[in-house]
């Protein structure tokens, strides 16, 4: 929720908002006060028709001092209202520090909600009153006023909410403690196992190096002996005699000459040879290395998740749209794991329990050779420092042997649904949105990438908005349209941000800058007079992921979920914009254009 959404329902009969914050944080860019409501700052008491603005947080320099916040409550008079924003997360809200001061100054909290900013996480609206005011429901609407019934409701809800929150907080603390202990145990086991594997690898390396040195030494001795034998006079005489024996008629006549020549060569070896030139002729040193006749190498940053493992045909095809996928077989697994150097070695339970496949019956106890082969591949992947993950998309009892292998992580659930496999007509727009946000293959791969510390495939869904606000009204519309999107943009590119207060976008973790966009997708919002529903970017990205198009937009004929030759672009691939190709020539240049109705109400 935005701060203005929390504040504006409580501005009836309010003509002045009094800023009583003491930190360095300026809240006026977040308020977007309507005409007739002024923002002021004074030290006088705050009474009817006024609303006091307070801030409480862990950073005194940013949120102000807690003592100043409590002191400001003394200025509240009956009929006045207040809004306090918190820099603490909602689960760690220290409301007990303010509760006594609020009660002492007759202040009743009317509504509290979470805020979607990086340094403001919650806010609460309160009023100074002499009598009990009716509380508000979950939607911020006041309930019917009845003094005794209101008091009973507040008292009952306080006791029950306190009971539930205590149990939830206790469970959260237990889960955090268990997670920390599990992480420490896993890290210790991993370090111990890595140290053992490293020591074993070093021992094996030393043994192999020693054996290789010995083999090379023996090979050198044998080569020297062969060379000595080949150059010996006895061997050459023997060859001459054998040649003469094989052909007595011709060999007998040549044998004396050959023997005489061998005798002359032997005598010449014992005398020094005088040469006209004493310049030595260098000999090429021996090179016993093996060389490749051709080598091809490509070096580039790894910007996609690399998966090697045991997968079904359908899962491998779906994963290949967002990751580099290599499927191992029992006979080539070790070589493939070494050559691909994957981010994660993944084993899908469905590939081990399917009806037909190279890894069928793995983990069932009926194929011990496959179990042994898979265990070796897991050990090899972990020895390379890669994660070994079991994707359990079926009951563990179907392959109980897999659970006994040393996995780094186990993921339970299906592998997701690729949007291209859905039918927009049959499944409907709501189904596409739900799958896109929570159940798509890309979301599942994002969780796997987080485990492996690899590039996140969901980063391809980032959107940049091009805008050209000229005044405060345009800024208010831009901020409202940006922050209300169900799929929020990650950056807003403004041609000339000078003199424009876009701090609320920055506080909501939306980057604001000038120049070229950096997100993979770009939406043109330069016309801020156009109404944009909160589902606009979500529907456009659903259509893009369904079609794989390079640009998504609308046509005068209101085509929906259809490839078209021309369109009015609403969402364009940044690489297509950087190419400089005119939109009229996109289709001719081979780019895919997909039409979708972009103004369907949420």
N, C-alpha and C positions, 0 to 999 in steps of 0.2 A: 504494500500500500504506500502511496505517496503521502507526504505530510499535508498537502493541500486537501486530499481526500478525507483525512482525519479531522482537519480543522473546519472546513467550510460548512458541514452540517450544524455546527455549533456557533455560527456567526450571526444568527438571528438576533436582532435588537442590539448588536454590537457595532459600535461606531469607531472604536479605537483599540488597537492592539499595542500593548505596552511591552517593549523588549526589556526584560530584566535579566538577560544572560550576562555572565561576567567573563566568559572565555573568549578565545579568538575565533570561534566559529560564527559566521554570519548566517542567520536563518532566513533573512528576508528574501533571497532568491527562491526559496522553497515554498513560500506562502501563497503567492499569486492572489493577493487580496482583491476582492471585488471593488468596484467603484463605491465610494462613500465610507470605506473603512480605511483609516489611516494607521500607519506604523509610527509610533512615537517611542521616546525614552525619557523617563522622568523618575524622580524619587518620591513622589507623592503617593498617598493611599490609592488603591485601585478599587473602584466601586462599580455600581450598576452601569451597563453599557460599555464596559471595558473588559478586555481579556489580557491576562498576563502571560508572557512567554518565558518559560524557564528551560534550563538544560542541566542534565546531571549525567556524569560519565566518569570513566576511569582516568582520563587524561585532563588534569586541571588546566593545562595551557590551552587545550582545545575546547573542552566542555565547561570549564569554569570550576570554581571551588565549591565543595559541598556546603560549606558554612554560608556562603553567599546565597545559595539556592534556598536554604532553610530560612535565612533571614528575610528573604524577599517575600516569603509566605506571610510574615507579620503585617504586610501592607494590604492583604486581602480584606475586603469589606463585603457585607451581605449583598448579594446580587451580582458580584463580580465572578468572572470565569477565568480559567487558567488552562494552559497547555504546557505540559512538561515532556520533553523528549529525552531519551536515554541513550547513552553510548554503550550500555551493557547489552549483551545478547539476552533475548527473552528468557532463556532457561536459567540465566545467572542474574536476573534483575534483583538488585538489593532494595526491594520495596520496604523492608523493615526499617531502613534508615529514615524514610520519609513518612512512614505511617503515623507515628506519634505526632509529628509536626502538622500533618494534614488534619488529624482529629482535633488537635489543640486549637487550630485556627478555623474550625467549623468548615472544613473543605471536604466535599464528597466527590469521589471519583465516579464519573458517569460512563466513560468508555475508554478502553485500552486496545491497542492494536499493534501489530508488527509493522515496521517500516523497512523498505527495501533499499537502504543506503549502506555504504561501506563503513561509515562511522556513526550512524544513527540507526539503531536496531528496533526501537520501540517508542511508543508515545502514549500519553494518557491525558484525557480531558477531565477537568474537575471544576467544581463550582463551590463558592462560599455561600452557605445557606443557614437559615435559622430553623428550618424544618427539613425532614427527610424527603429527598426528591426521588421520583420513580427512577429505577435503573433502566438501562438500555439493553435490548436483546443483542444477539450476535451480529445483526446487520446494522446496528447503531440507531435503531428506532426506539423511542421511549415507550415503556410499558404503561398500562393504565395506572393512574395514581390511586393508591389506597394505603394510608399511613401504616396501619398495623400489618396488612398483607405484604407491603413493601419491606417492612422491617423483618418479618418472618422469612421472606424470600432471601433477603440479603444474609440473614443469620444462617439459614439452612445451606445456602450455596457456599458460604464461607467454610462451614464445617466439612461439607462434602468435598469441596474443591481442595481444601487443605489436606484431607485424608488421601485423595487421589494423587495430589502432587507429591506428598511425602513418599508414597509407595513408588511412584514413578522416578522420583529423584534417587531413592535408595536403589532401585533396579538399574538406573543409569550409572550410578557410582559403581555398583557391582560389575556391570558390563564393561565399563571403562577399565576397572582394575583387572578383570579377566583378560581383556584385550591386551593390556600392557604386559601382563605376565606371559600370555601366549606369544606376543611379539618378542619378548626377551628370550623365552625358551627357544623359539624358532631361530632367532638370530644366533644364540649360543650353539644350538645343534648345527646350524648351517656353517658357522665358523669352525666348529670342531670337525665336522665332516669335510669341509674344504681343506682344513689343515692336514687331515689324514690323507685325503686324495692327493694333495700337493706333495706330501712326503713320499707317498707311494709312487707318484709320477716321477719325482726326482730320483728315487731309487731305481726305477725301471730305466730312466734315461741314463744314469751312470752305468748300469749293467750293459745296456745296449751300446753305449759309447765305448766301453772297455772291450766288448766283443767285436765291435767294428774295427777298433785299433788293432786288435790281435789278428783279425782276418786280413786286414790290409798288410800287416807285417808279414804274415805267412805268404800272402800273394806276392809280395815283393821278393821274398826269398825264392819262391818257385819261378818267378819270371827271370831272376838272375841265373838260376840253375839252367833254365831252358836256353837262355842266351849263351851261356858258357858251353853247353853241349852242342848247340847249333854251330858255334864257331870253332869247335875243337877239330884238330886234324884227324883224329881217329874216326870221328863221325863222317868226315868228308871222304876219307879213304874207304870207309865201309860203303858209302853210297856209290863211289866209283866202281868198287868190286861187284856190288849188286847189279849195277847197270850193265857191266860187262858180262855178268853171268846170264842176264836175261836175253842179251843179244850177242852171242859169242863171235859171230862173223865180223860185225861192225865194232863191237865193244873191245874185242881183243886188240885191234889195230890202234884204237884211241887210248887204251888204258895206260901204256907207258908214258905218253905225253901228259896225260892228266896227273899221273903220280909225280912226274918230274916238275910240273908246275906247282903242285902242292909243296914239294921239297924246297923249291926256290922261294915261295911265299913265306915258309916257316923260317928260312935263314934271313930273309929281309926284315922280319919282325924283330930280330935281335939286334940289328944295326940301326944307328940313328939316321933319320931321314933329313937331308938338307934341302930346304926350300928356298926359292929365290926371294920370296916375300915372307916376312915373319909376322904379318898381320894375322891375329887370331880370328877365327870364324866363330862367332858366338853360336851356341846351340840353344834351341828353343827349350825352355823348361818344360818338364812333363806336366800335363794338366789331366788329372784323373776325375774331373767333374763331368757330370752329364748336363748337356745343354738342350733346351727346347728349340726346335727349328722355327717356331712361331709362338708368340704369346700375345693374347688380347686381354686388356685390363681396362676397366672402367671404374673411376673413383668419383663418387658423388655423395652428398649428404643423404642419409637415410631418412626419408620423409614419410614413409608408409610403414605400417605394422607388417612384420615378416613372420609368417606362421609356417611351421613345419610339423607334420604330425599325421595322425590317423583320423580321417574325416570321411563322412559319407559324400556321395556325389552331389547331392543337393546342397549340403552345407558348404562344401568346397566352392561350388559355383556362386553361392550367395556371398561368401566371404571374399571371393576374388574381386568383387566390385570395389572394395575398400582396403584390401590388404594383398600382400604378396603371399600366395599360398603354394606350398609344396607338399604333396602327399607321399608318404614313405611306404615302401613295400618291405616285406620281411628280408629280402635278399639285398636291398640297396640302402637300408635305413642308415647304417653307420656312415657311409660315404655321403649321403644327402645331408645329414645333420652337420657334418663337418664342412661341406662345401657351402651350404646356404647360410650358416651361422645365424639361426633364427632368433627373433626376440623371445619367442615362447615355443616350447614343444608341447603341442596340444593333442590330447587323445579324447575323442568323442565316444561316449559309451555306446551310442547307437551304431557306430561303425564296427564295434566289437560284438554286437548281438544281432546284427542284421542277418537276413536270410542268405545272402551271397556277398562275398567280398574276400580280399586277401587276409583280413584280420578277423574273420568270423570265428567265434568260439574262444577268442582271447579273454582270459579272466574267468572263464567258466570251469576250468579244471579239466576240460576235454582236449586241450591242445597245449601241453606243457612246453613244447618247443616255441610256440608263439609267445607264451608268457615270458619265457627266458629271453627271447629276442627283444620284447618290449621293455623288459627290465634293463637290458643292456643299453638300449637307446635312451631311456630316462637317465641312467647313470652318466652316459656320454654327454647329454645336454646339460645336466647339472654340473658336470666337470668343466664344461665350457663357460660356466657362470650364467646359464640361461634358466628361465623358469620352466618347470614341468607342471602342466595344469591338466586336470581331469575335468572334462565337461560332462557332467552327469545329467543327460537329458532323458533318462529313464530310471526305473527302479534299480537301486544298488544291488538288490538280490539277484538280478539277472546276470550279473558278472561280478560275484563277490571277490574274486581274486584281484580286481583292479584296486579295490580299497586298501589292499595291503602293500601297494607299491609306494615309494617315497615321493609323494606329490608335494610341490610347493604350495599349491592352492587347489581347491575343488569348487567348481561352479555348478550350482544346481538350477535346473530349469531348461527350457528349450533354447535353441540358438537364435530365436527371433524370426521375424517375417520380413522378407524383402518387399518393399512397397510395390515393386514391379510385378509381384505375384498376386496383387489384389485387383479387384474389379471396382472402379469408382462408382459404377451404376449400382451394382449389387450390394457392395459393402457400405456405400454412403460416405459422405464427407467427414462425418464424425468418427467413423472407423479409421479412416486414413489419418486423421489427426492423432487419435489415441495410439495407433501403431507407430507413427512418426516420433512421438514424444517418449514412449516408454517401451514398446515391444518390437522395434525394428531391429534388423540385423546390425545396423550401424551402431545403435545404442549398446547392443550386446558386445560388439567389438570394442566400444569405448571402455567398458568395464574390464575387458581382457587387457587392453592396452595400459590401463591404470595399474594393473597388477604387474605387468612386465616393465613399466617405465618407458614405454614406447610411444611414438607419435599417436595422438588421439584422432581416430577417424571422424569423430563428431566435430572436429575443428573445421571440416569442410562445410559446415552449415553456418559459419559466421557470415554476417551481413553488415555491410557498410551503407549508410544513408547519406546521400548528397542533398544538402539543404542550403538555402540562401535567405535566412531571416533578415529582415530589415529593421524591425523595431521590437518593442517589448511584447506586443500582441503576437507577432510571428514567433517569438521565442517561446511564449506560453503554449501556442498550438504545437510547435515542434516538440517541446518537452512532453506535453500530454500524449501526443500521438506515438512518440518513441517509447515512453515508459509503460504505456498501456498494452503494447504488443505482447501477445502470448509467447511469441518467439522474439525476444528482445534483440535489437541490433547491438553489435559490440562496439561500433564506432560511428560517429557523426562527423562528416567532412563539411566544413563551412568555408566558403570562399574567403570571407573577410570577417573573422571573429572579433575584430577590434570594436570595443564599445558594447558588446553583447554579453549579458550575464548568463552563461550556460553552466553555472556551478552545480545545479541540481543534476544534470546529466553526468557530470564527473563524479558526483557523490553516489550516484546509482551504478557506478562501475562501467559507464559508457564513455569511451575515449572520445575526446573532442579535439580536432586539429584541422589544419588547412593542408592543402596539397593533394597528393594522390591517395586514394584508398588502399588499404592493405588487406582487407578481408577478401575471401574468394568470390563473394557475391556482392553486387552493388544494386541498390534501389534508389531511383531518382525521385526525391521528394522536394524538389525546388519550388513546386507549386503548393504552398502551405494553405491555400484556401480550399483544397480538396479534402473531403471527408474520407478518412481511412479507418476501417473497422479494426478491432483488436486482433482479428484472425487473418489479416491481410498477408503478412510475411509468413505466417505458419502455412497458409494454404498455398502460397507461391512455392515454398520449399517442398511441400508435399508433392506438388505437381512436378517439380524438377526432379526429385528423387524417384518418382514413379516413372518418368519418361527418360531421364538422362539427358535432357535438353540443355542447350547452351544459353537460351534466353526464354523467359516465361512472361507472357503478357496477355493482353486482351485484344479482341478484334471487333470491328463494327457489327459483325453478325452475332456477337456474343457466343462464339464457339467455346465449348467447355471440354477439356481433356481431349484435345485433338491436335495433331501436328498440322501446322499451317505454313504457307510460304512467306507471309508478312504479318506483322502484329505491332501493337504499341507496347514497347517493352516496359515491364514493371520490375523485373528482376533479371540481371544480366551477369554472366560470368565475367569476372574482372579481366581475365586474359583476353576475352573478346573485345572489351572496351579498349584495352591497351593496344590492340592490333590496329586501331584506327579505321577499320572497315566501316563504311556507312551502313546504318541499319537496313536500308533498302537492298543491300547486296549481301546480307548475312546468309540468306538461304542459298544464293547462287555460289557462295564461297564454301558451301558444305556444312554450315552450322545448322543445328537442329533448333527449330522454333516451336514452342508448345503453347497453345492457347488455354486460358483458364479464366473463369469469371472472378475477378479480383475484388468484388464489392459485395460478396454474399454476407449477410449479417451473421453475427456470432449467435 
